[in-house]
Structures are given as C-alpha cells and as structure tokens.
Amino acid sequence: MDIEQNIWGFTPQGEAVILYTMTNARGASVRLTNIGAAVVSIEVPDREGRMADVTLGYDDFKSYFNDGPCMGKTAGRFANRIGFARFELDGREYRLTPNCAGRHHLHGGGEGGFANKLWDSRVETDRVVFSLLSPDGDQGYPGDLNAEVVYDWNDDCELEITLYAAASAPTVVNLTNHAYFNLCGEGGDALSNVLQLHAGHYLETDADQITTGRLVPVEGTPMDFRAGKPLGRDIEADYEALRFGAGYDHCWVIDGWEPGRLTDFGSLYDPQSGRRLTIRSTQPGVQIYTGNWLQGAPRSRSGREYRNRDGVAIECQAFPDSPNKPDFPSSVLRPGEVYRQTILYRFDAE
C-alpha cells in the first residue's frame, strides 16, 4: 500500500489542509482530507479495468467548508436529525444548535459540526487516522468527546472506516461517513445504479423528516429494495414519504442487526460498467439520500455544476432522533465506554 501526503492549501488562519492518496497494488485509490475527515475520491476499475472516480467531490478544498451536501465528510457528534434540537439524558435537558428547518438539529450543527472542523491527521503504516476533540458544550452536547476516524484500504479494494469515540460525561454519539456514490463515474446517470438493501422496514417520518418511532414494512411500497432495483424506478411515485423527502432521504432498518457485529447491508451496482459496491456495517440503520438538493452545491472536480440526484449517499448510522426515541437502539455513550462502529465498502466488477 502506498500513501502519499500533500498540502492541498491553507486556511485563512494558516492551518494546512492535507490531501492523502492511498493507492493499492491494482492502482485503485482513495483520497482523503483532514477537512471533516472526508473522502475526496475513490477510483476503482470497471469490468474492463478502466478506472473512474465513483464518488462526488469538489475542485477546490475551500468548497469543503460549510457546504450543504456534507460531501464525503464525517458527520457528528450526531449524524442525521434530532427533533426540535433537544434531548433529555439522565433527567437533564440539553438544547442543541438548530440548523434544519429553523428548529431541528442536523449532522451535528451545521457550521459547528464535525464535518466542518479541521481534524488532526497522521499516517500509521498502511492507514490514515483523523482525530478531533469536541469540548463540553460544543453545539450544546455534554462532555468532552475525543473522536477518531481510521481509514484502511487494501488490495481487494475494500475501504474500511472505523469510527471511535470516548466521552468525559454521558452524551449521545452517532458518527457516519457522508460520501455520495455514482458507480457510472462523473456525469453518468446515478439513478440507473441498482440498489439492493437487506431491509424489510424503514423509519416513518413527519413532514420535517423527524422519525415518528414507527417502523413501516416496505412490502408493496416504493421503499422496497430487497430484490434490488434502479434508484430511479420509483423515485417519482405518489407516496407520502417520497414527497416529504423530495425523493429518497430515509433510514432503513437492517435485517438481522446485532450490536457490534458486521452485518451485510446490501449493494449498489452499475449494469453498464459492472462496478459493484457491497456494504457491511455494525450500525442498525442506513440513510439512503439520493442527492435531491445537490443543485447549487460547489462545482465538481471537473468543474461541472452538480444537478439534483447526481449521486446517492449511503449513510450507515444509528437511527435518527434516537436520543428522543427510547424504543430505538441507544446512542448514549458514558464515561469509560468506547464507541466503535465500522463501515466496510467493498468494490469489485462483474
């Protein structure tokens, strides 16, 4: 494994923005940056061996700060939504930074969230490690939180993302990666990618996309991806959940999930190139977001303007608003405990 480290630029405060390139024996590569501990690009071969970048990204490092799409970055302290920007823990209410629909909390607080921080970073032999200290009261969360994101890339084109955290006081944590995929490569039709999910239920939401606590069977709905289908097949269906999200922007409940065990989530496949992405994770849910609001985002790496639905985010995570839903798997982290979650993306072609 070869890891190249370069300075991509400097912030106005003079801090270095680092670009890491991890290249395996097959010539496939992953690029990372310390802005939001982000995935910048993933280049993998198709069935003929032709390389293409299968993630979305920007042409300028400055575009990664405070962008709406959270492009490729690590979302936290709590990925996804916390309703009305508040939760109660051990009898005390905590109020968070509202940055969604004027009253909810999304991805850890917008500009103040983990995705917009410059993380410490280092190379450890064949891996890249990012670390961040979130102080007590950061965006309203209790306790100091030490977070770490470890990226491993191997010759089988497996990208393993391991997310760690430890806290000085009881708090809530939900970390994920927010990469957008298009296995066709840039400019291709992302909605032609075939998604398959091992999920018989999804989480119902209200019109603000805050989970209600109800698990809805996918059977007979446009939310059924168990057999696999193109993302675009049912995306315009007359269905309340799709109207709320302006397309897919929902959390599916993974069948057979057990805490701490890597579970097969499903796959994404491009019939034209043969590229396939297989997903495994220790998390109970996966938010599928078809980039319904990408238009107006910073320019792509080639300089083209992004269109809505140019990529799909596959966010392995805890259930949204779980701090306010006692029946959901707990996202509470207490002193002395170690938060550890794994996401494994495996790329091949057939």
Secondary structure, 3 states (H helix, E strand, C coil): CEEEEEEEEECCCCCEEEEEEEECCCCCEEEEECECCEEEEEEEECCCCCEEECECCECCHHHHCCCCCCCCCEECCECCEEHHHEEEECCEEEECCCCECCCEEECCCHHHCHHHCECEEEEECCEEEEEEEECCCHHHCCCCEEEEEEEEECCCCEEEEEEEEEECCCEECECEECCEECCCCCCCCHHHCEEEECCCEEEEECCCCCEEEEEEECCCCCCCCCCCEECCCCCCCCCHHHHHHCCCEEEEECCCCCCCCCEEEEEEECCCCCEEEEEEECCCEEEEECCCCCCCCCCECCCCCCCCCCCEEEEEECCCCHHHCCCCCCCEECCCCCEEEEEEEEEEEC
